[in-house]
């Protein structure tokens, strides 16, 4: 919420639709124009596991539930430990590339693993 008018620093401001209005100086502004520190917010692009832990290349993870492999009758069992993961930027949400014994190379979604 906007706390002060950016022009006169008055605390007596109110919201009118999508505009903020200062009755003292008649200044009107959008909430997106409010504070320079809001423009400096950096988006966190780190890849996190299901518990919120940050994953990095080379980590070991544990699969949390049985995952069916699309186009196959194989299943990655819950509790399977996967070592030496590689983080990728796939557009389909599969952001972990790894090798699983018995299955070979596979891509996983970080929301279904936890850091070991």
N, C-alpha and C positions, 0 to 999 in steps of 0.2 A: 504494500500500500504506500502511496505517496505521502510523505510526512510534512513537506514544506514546499512552498511555491519556489520554483527555480529563479524567478525574477526578483521578488521582494523578500523571500524567506519567511513569509507569513505562515503560521500554523493553521489559520482559518481557511481551509480549502475543502472542497467537496467534489464528488464525482457526478457528472451529468452525462449519462450514456457511456460513451467510450472516451469522453474528455474529462480532464480535471480542470476545475475553475477556481480562481482566486478572487473573492469578492472585494478585496482591498485594492488590487491593481488591475483588475479585469483581465488578467493573463489567463489564457486557455492553452492546454497542451495535452498531448496523448501520453498515456502511461509509458509507452515505449521510448518517449523522449525524456523520461524523468531523471535518470541518474547516470552519470558517466561510468560508475562502477558496474552497473548492470550490463553495459556493453562489453565489459572486459571479462565476462564469465566464460571460462574455458570448458568446453564439453569434454567429459571424461570418456575417452574412446578405448579404455583398457577392457580386456576381455575378462569376465569374472565367472566363477563357478556358481552353482546353485546356492551356495551359502554366502556369496558376496566376496570371496577371496579372489585377489587378482592372480591370473594365470600368466606364466611366461613360458617361452620355448624351453623345452627340456624337463618340464615338470612331470610328475606322475599324478594320475588321477584315477578315481574309482567310479565306475558306472553305477548310478544309483538305482536304476530299474531295468527290467528286461526291455531291450530295444529291438524291434523287428527291422530287418534289413529290407529296404524296398526292392522289389524285383527278385527276391530270393526267399527261400524257406528258412534261412539261417536266422539266429537270434543272438544278440550280444546279451549275455546274462547279467543281471544286476549283481554287483560285487566284483565284477571283472576289473582287475588292476591293469591300467595302461601306462606304460613307461615311455619317457622321451617324446612327449607330444610336440607338435609344431602348430603354431597359431597361424591361421590363414584368414584372408578377407574374402570369403565366398559370399556371393550375393543372396544365397538361399538360407542363410542362418547357420550353416554348418561351418563353424569357425575353428575346429580342431582337426588336424590331420594326424593320423597315427597308424601304427601297425598292431594288429591283435593276432596272437597266436591262433592258428586254425582258421582265421578269416582273411588275413592279409591286410592290405591297405584299406583304410576306411576313414570317412569323415564323420565327426560327431558334433552335436550342438553342446555348447558349454552349460546350458541350463539343465542337462541331464547327467552331469558329472560333479564330483566334489574333489577338492585337492587332497592328495594322500599325504 
